[in-house]
Amino acid sequence: MVIQLLTLHFRLPGCRSLKEKRGRLRGIKDKFGKMTNVAVTESNLHDQHQQAEWSVIIMASNQTMVDRMIAQLELAIDQFDAILIKITRERL
């Protein structure tokens, strides 16, 4: 079993409320939280309007499957109204 933690750091320029922030990033949880073997949560910076941190845990039987899921996630991130500043990967 391979388990990998991704920490995604976003900047949300022009965001003026927490409601707007969560609306702009809601698609992350909607799209990936329903996938088998994936857990998604807003993990830090809860009260800041223009920054966000989300954590994604991906589990699979081999590294190839984990890499494939990460690639899908990275492609989908471009669809959100936020700027991805940094991705941190940690194998657990």
N, C-alpha and C positions, 0 to 999 in steps of 0.2 A: 504494500500500500504506500502510495506517495501522497504526501500532504504538503501543500504550499500555501503560504500566506502572502497575499498581495496587499500593500497599503498604498492607496491612491490619494494623492494630495492635489486638490483643485483650488483654483482661484476663480471667483465669480464676479468679474468687474460690473459695477453698476447695480449690484444686488442690494436692495434696501430693506429687506425684511427676512425673517427666518422662514416665513411661509413661502416667499418667492424662492429662496434658496432651496428648500426641500422640493418645491415644484420643478425647478430646473434640473434637479438630480434624481427625481423620483424614478425615472426610467432604468436606472442602474439596478435597483432592487426589483422592479417589475419584470425586467428582462432576465436577469441572472439569478435572482432569488428563487425562481421557479425551476431552475435546472437541477437535475439530479446531481448529487455530490458537490453542490456549491452552496455556501452560506455567505450572505451579504449583510453588512450593517454600517451605519454611520458611526464611526468609532472615536472621533475626537472633533474638537472645534465646534461643538454643538451650538454655542451662543454667538458665533461670529458670522456676520452676514456675507462677507466677501471671501471666505475661505471654508473649505470642507475637507474632511479626511474620512475616507471609506475604507473598510477592510473587507477583503474577499478571501475566503478559505476554499480551496479546491482540493478535492480528494479523488484519486483514481488509482487503478491497479498498476499503472506504469507511467513513467515520465512523459512518454509521447502523448498520451491522452491529456495529461495536465498541460503540456505545452500547447496542444490544440485548443483547449478551453481558454487559455490565456490569450492566444492569438485572436479568438473570437471576441473576447472582452476588449482587447486593445482596439480592434476595428470599430466596435460599437461605441466606444467612448467618444469618438469624433462627432457623434450625432447629438451629444448633449451640449447645452448652452453653458459651457464652462471650459476653462483652460486647464488642461492637465499639466501640473508643474513637475510632479515626480512620481515614479512608481518604485516602491521598495519591495523586493522579493525575498522571502525567507522560507527555506525548506524546514519543515517541522518533523 
